[in-house]
Amino acid sequence: MKTKLTESLAIDFPMIMAPMFLVSNEPMLKAAMNCGIAGAFPTLNYRKEGELEAVLDLLNEEKSKLKAKGTYGVNLIVQKTNPLYEKHLKICVEKKVPFYITSLGNPKQVIEQAHSYGAKVFCDVTNIVHAQKCFELGCDGFIAVGQGAGGHAGPNPLQVLVPSLHQNFPNTMVIAAGGIATGAGVLSMIAVGAAGVSVGTRFIATIEAGVSNEYKNAIVTSEMNDIVLTEKISGTPCTIINTPFAKKIGYKQNWFEKLLSTNSTTKKYFKMWVQISGMKKLESSIHPGNYNTLWCAGQSVELIEDIISVKEIVERIKKETEEAYKNLEAAF
């Protein structure tokens, strides 16, 4: 398939393996690249001194040896509450990361520095207002985060959000994210104007993912109705599997927490504390035998029935996309 996304990133198939906190790792990224797609990871997966530099060196080395078309990128949380943002951006620019995905803040600095050496920047957006701001800053594309996405899901269905973005910004590529786990899902997004898709939850249930088997099995056994929104992890609504522990701690911030998160004096530091606390809870949840489980996932769990390799998933989705296209063609 040839789209604006495949041309922009020099990949064979218009799909990004979405960045997933604590899930995305080096083996997953390498596998994605070797399958001819783009893999991405959050820089916050590598928080210890020297870790990010080391993994970027390994990924750059792998990319230089690729026989197929494939690439990698990073996800940066550009909020002021991310204490590692500027440090991580500097490292990524020095290592010449091929593309960036920005989330939860102003992407101006990332766009300027990435464009200085020809890298691409895609901005997470959930509505036209946010997209307009990113467009004016010169982003290369939008990650349209819709209903059903894992993590910080948007409120709007992709069948409306994608064509709306395409209509308002006809020369800016749109990548659809949320609820996509099959080739038919890929084709449906291309049909409504997307240049490609971002797929996350499907890749949690992989051999390469470094999370517990309990987490992977929960992805396989859960249904779409098992996914709920919680404010307890980052302060911003985030989708998780509705485990007993999630029910126990609740999904909403209490009145005092909301007061601290909106007060001009305390909000920056309180939000930072909430995010650090949430990260620690998530980190403990991915290890075997932990009963305090907070597992991020999107509604595409409904469509996931097995734990297989990254390569098998990509090959399956490619085949399903071709079959879906043939079926559609036969209908006419």
C-alpha positions, -999 to 999 in steps of 0.1 A, spaced: 0 0 0 12 35 -8 -1 64 12 13 97 24 24 79 56 44 52 37 60 79 16 68 102 45 84 75 67 97 52 39 78 22 51 60 -7 33 27 -6 51 8 24 66 9 14 102 26 26 133 30 3 163 18 28 189 40 39 218 29 22 250 41 31 284 61 2 300 51 -21 271 70 -9 241 106 -22 241 137 -28 219 127 -63 206 92 -50 197 107 -20 179 132 -41 160 105 -66 149 83 -38 137 110 -22 116 119 -56 101 82 -61 91 82 -28 71 62 -7 95 70 21 119 75 13 156 73 39 184 80 40 221 76 65 249 109 79 260 96 76 296 101 39 292 138 47 297 142 69 327 175 58 342 208 76 333 221 64 299 192 41 291 176 62 264 209 68 246 217 31 246 184 20 231 185 47 204 220 36 195 208 0 191 177 10 171 198 32 148 222 3 142 193 -20 134 178 5 111 211 8 92 210 -30 85 174 -32 74 166 -51 42 130 -41 43 116 -6 46 109 1 82 116 28 108 112 39 144 101 69 164 96 82 199 67 96 219 74 126 240 50 139 267 55 176 262 37 188 293 57 208 318 48 181 343 72 157 326 105 164 343 125 145 317 110 162 286 138 186 277 165 162 285 149 134 264 143 158 235 180 168 235 191 132 234 166 123 206 178 152 185 214 143 190 207 107 180 186 119 150 154 100 158 135 96 125 101 107 138 83 120 169 48 117 183 39 144 208 13 141 235 -4 163 261 11 197 255 26 223 232 47 206 205 65 238 192 99 229 206 98 194 192 87 205 158 114 231 155 142 208 166 130 178 147 127 197 115 162 211 119 175 177 106 145 165 86 126 144 111 88 142 111 65 152 139 30 138 144 8 153 171 -18 135 192 -51 153 187 -87 146 198 -105 176 182 -102 203 156 -93 231 180 -62 212 192 -54 202 156 -55 238 145 -28 248 171 -5 220 160 -11 228 123 -1 264 129 31 252 145 40 232 114 34 196 124 37 169 97 6 151 106 -20 143 133 -25 112 153 -63 112 155 -70 96 189 -106 85 190 -130 65 211 -117 31 220 -80 40 221 -58 26 248 -43 52 272 -55 87 268 -85 81 245 -104 108 228 -142 114 230 -150 113 193 -155 83 169 -128 79 143 -155 78 116 -162 114 123 -128 127 136 -107 114 107 -128 129 78 -133 161 98 -95 165 102 -90 156 65 -116 181 55 -102 210 76 -65 202 69 -65 186 34 -27 187 30 -18 173 64 -18 136 69 -41 120 94 -32 87 112 -61 70 129 -57 56 164 -83 38 185 -100 4 183 -80 -9 153 -67 -45 155 -76 -60 121 -70 -54 84 -106 -45 79 -101 -18 105 -71 -5 86 -90 -4 53 -120 14 69 -97 42 81 -80 45 47 -115 48 32 -125 77 54 -94 97 47 -66 84 69 -31 81 56 -24 53 80 -32 38 114 -16 36 148 -22 2 165 -13 -3 202 -34 -28 223 -30 -56 197 8 -55 203 5 -60 241 -5 -96 235 29 -104 218 57 -128 227 82 -98 226 62 -76 250 80 -75 283 49 -75 305 35 -103 327 16 -132 312 -13 -121 334 -15 -87 316 -12 -104 282 -39 -130 290 -61 -102 303 -59 -86 268 -70 -119 252 -99 -126 277 -112 -91 281 -141 -76 261 -149 -41 250 -172 -36 280 -143 -43 303 -125 -11 294 -131 19 316 -118 54 320 -99 64 351 -84 97 363 -63 80 389 -32 74 368 -24 107 353 -52 131 362 -63 129 325 -89 102 316 -71 70 307 -85 37 295 -77 6 316 -91 -29 320 -116 -29 348 -98 -52 373 -108 -56 409 -80 -32 420 -93 -6 395 -127 -9 410 -113 -7 446 -94 26 441 -122 42 420 -121 61 387 -125 97 397 -104 122 416 -120 134 448 -130 170 454 -97 178 472 -76 163 444 -96 182 418 -90 214 438 -52 208 439 -52 200 401 -69 233 392 -54 257 417 -29 280 399 -3 276 427 -5 238 432 -17 223 398 18 219 382 33 201 412 1 181 421 -2 169 385 34 159 385 29 140 417 -2 122 403 17 112 372 47 99 391 24 80 415 4 66 386 36 55 368 48 36 398 14 18 401 15 9 364 51 -3 367 43 -26 396 13 -39 377 32 -53 347 52 -77 369 41 -113 376 21 -120 407 10 -84 414 -26 -82 425 -28 -44 424 -34 -44 387 -38 -13 366 -35 -24 330 -39 1 301 -57 -12 271 -82 -1 244 -115 -15 234 -99 -35 206 -94 -62 232 -127 -74 219 -109 -85 187 -78 -101 202 -78 -139 207 -42 -150 209 -6 -141 220 17 -143 190 48 -125 177 49 -90 163 58 -104 129 27 -127 129 5 -98 138 18 -76 110 16 -103 84 -19 -112 95 -31 -75 93 -15 -71 59 -33 -102 47 -66 -92 62 -63 -57 46 -59 -73 12 -88 -97 18 -110 -69 30 -102 -48 -1 -111 -78 -24 -143 -83 -5 -152 -47 -9 -143 -47 -45 -165 -78 -51 -194 -60 -34 -194 -35 -63 
